[in-house]
Amino acid sequence: MELLQDGLIAFLSAVGLTACVWLVAGAFLSGTKCRNPEILLVLPLRDKAPAMESDLRELLRLRRNLPGATIILADCGMEPESRDLAVYYCLKHHNVELRDAANWNIQ
């Protein structure tokens, strides 16, 4: 029984020491976060883009948790009516951009 108690005390001591080291290291190393991340949410659109409104609404909801994120509406061959609607959404919402996917080089 004494061996079990000694083992339990040693385990709890090790966990406590690890927690203390973790807190001290976190206090000194917390300044390495990225200050200005660029987050892009891309919505590829083609043809009539029937679900553009609902997809954009979902991305706008998601963007509330990602401050500074930009939503890109990528034109992958939309019809003129759909493109006009995408332009309207870009004017209506902040940080929503329409880009032509054919001329958009991703590296």
Long-range contacts (C-beta under 8 A, 24 or more apart in sequence): 36-68, 37-68, 38-68, 38-70, 39-66, 39-68, 39-69, 39-70, 40-69, 40-70, 40-71, 40-72, 41-66, 41-69, 41-70, 41-71, 41-72, 42-71, 42-72, 42-74, 43-71, 43-72, 43-73, 43-74, 44-74, 44-76, 44-101, 45-73, 45-74, 45-75, 45-76, 45-78, 45-82, 45-86, 46-76, 46-77, 46-78, 47-77, 47-78, 47-79, 47-82, 48-78, 48-79, 48-81, 48-82, 49-78, 49-79, 49-82, 49-85, 49-86, 52-82, 52-85, 52-86, 52-89, 53-85, 53-89, 56-89, 56-93, 56-96, 60-93, 63-95, 68-95, 69-95, 70-95, 70-96, 70-97, 71-95, 71-96, 71-97, 72-97, 72-98, 72-99, 73-97, 73-98, 73-99, 74-99, 74-100, 74-101, 74-104, 75-99, 75-100, 75-101, 76-101, 76-102
